[in-house]
Amino acid sequence: MTRIHNLELRKKREQRISDYKSSGQSQVKCCEDNGISYQQFGYWKKKIKDQSTEKINNSWVPVIIEEPRTSPTRDISSSLL
């Protein structure tokens, strides 16, 4: 399969999962109505979820390092006299 074909299949599967979530049907009923194997549908959901999580976990996060703030010091030696 070509990469474009794989992307098209993924989009189609994501759309079916989205339709299922908004339908209010049980997963079994949705699969029956659309002629999809319940096990295959579960596999798609897991695979898409794992790929989404992978994208999140592999992203860079900017880190800003600031100089430590110092509080003004008081000269104690002159006040002791």
C-alpha positions, 0 to 999 in steps of 0.5 A: 500500500502507498502512503497516500492510501494508508492516510486515506484509510486512516481518515476513513477509520477516524471518521467512522470512530467519530460517527460512532461517538456522536451516534449514541449507539453502542459499539456493537450496534454501530459495527452491526449497522456498518458491517464492521467486525467488532474486533476490527473496530476495537483495533482501529480505535486502539491504533488511532489512540496510540498514534495520537498519544505517540504524537503528543509524547514525542513533541518538544516543550520549550524550557525557559531558564531564568536567573535566580532572583536575589533579595537585597542584603542588609549590612548587619555589621553597621547596625551592631555598633 
